[in-house]
């Protein structure tokens, strides 16, 4: 999608250093972090949310969480994985993305 901010980041039209990258996805730091560590996992193909993604792609992305959390030094103490879906679910960019949030004690409920 030409107006999707994540598609522009993936294409390199908007600079954003990669925390991780492979043939299917990228991981970047969130520009408005909710915690000291807040990484977004974003598929390279545009898909709106968790209800539209190919399950194999989603499985691949979730399979990278441990590696990325370890690299971010939050694996040992713990972290949260969040997938917001739709406006009521808090999704602000209509391109699937998985949040890895950590680096501090996280309360519940989050809001």
C-alpha positions in Angstrom: 0.0 0.0 0.0 1.4 3.3 -1.1 0.3 5.3 2.0 1.2 2.7 4.6 3.9 3.9 7.0 5.2 0.4 7.6 5.4 -0.3 3.9 7.4 2.9 3.4 9.8 1.8 6.2 10.2 -1.6 4.6 10.9 0.0 1.2 13.5 2.3 2.8 11.4 5.4 2.0 11.3 6.3 5.7 14.6 5.5 7.5 14.3 3.2 10.5 17.2 1.1 11.8 16.5 -2.6 11.8 16.9 -4.5 15.1 16.4 -7.7 13.0 15.6 -8.5 9.4 15.1 -11.6 7.2 13.3 -12.4 4.0 9.8 -12.3 5.6 9.9 -9.6 8.2 11.7 -6.7 9.9 12.0 -5.6 13.5 12.4 -2.0 14.5 12.2 0.1 17.7 8.9 1.7 18.3 9.0 5.5 17.8 6.7 6.0 20.8 7.9 3.3 23.2 5.7 2.1 26.1 8.7 0.7 28.0 12.5 0.9 27.8 12.4 -1.9 25.2 9.6 -1.7 22.6 10.2 -3.5 19.4 7.8 -4.0 16.5 7.9 -7.1 14.3 6.5 -6.2 10.9 5.9 -8.5 7.9 7.4 -7.4 4.6 4.2 -8.1 2.8 1.2 -5.8 3.6 -1.5 -7.6 5.5 -3.9 -5.6 7.7 -3.9 -7.5 10.9 -3.9 -10.9 12.7 -7.2 -11.9 11.0 -5.7 -11.4 7.5 -2.2 -12.8 7.8 -1.1 -16.1 6.4 -0.8 -18.4 9.5 2.6 -19.6 8.4 4.0 -16.1 8.2 2.6 -15.3 11.7 4.2 -18.6 13.0 7.5 -17.5 11.5 7.2 -14.0 13.2 6.4 -15.5 16.6 9.2 -17.9 16.1 11.6 -15.0 16.1 10.4 -13.5 19.4 12.9 -15.4 21.6 15.9 -14.5 19.4 14.9 -10.8 19.3 14.1 -10.7 23.1 17.5 -12.3 23.8 19.3 -9.7 21.6 17.4 -6.9 23.4 18.5 -8.4 26.8 14.9 -8.9 28.1 14.7 -12.7 27.7 15.8 -13.5 31.3 13.5 -11.1 33.2 10.5 -11.3 30.9 8.5 -9.3 28.5 5.1 -8.9 26.9 4.0 -9.8 23.3 1.0 -7.8 22.0 -0.9 -7.8 18.8 -3.5 -5.1 18.6 -6.3 -5.7 16.1 -8.8 -3.0 14.8 -9.5 0.4 16.2 -11.2 -0.9 19.4 -8.2 -3.2 19.9 -5.8 -0.2 19.8 -4.3 -0.8 16.3 -3.1 2.5 15.0 -1.4 1.3 11.8 -3.4 -1.0 9.6 -0.4 -3.2 8.8 0.1 -6.2 11.1 2.7 -5.7 13.7 3.7 -7.6 16.8 4.9 -5.6 19.8 7.7 -7.0 22.1 7.6 -4.8 25.3 9.9 -5.1 28.2 12.8 -3.7 30.2 10.7 -2.9 33.3 8.0 -4.4 35.4 4.8 -4.4 33.4 1.5 -4.0 35.3 -1.9 -5.5 34.4 -4.3 -4.5 33.0 -2.1 -2.4 30.7 -4.6 0.5 30.5 
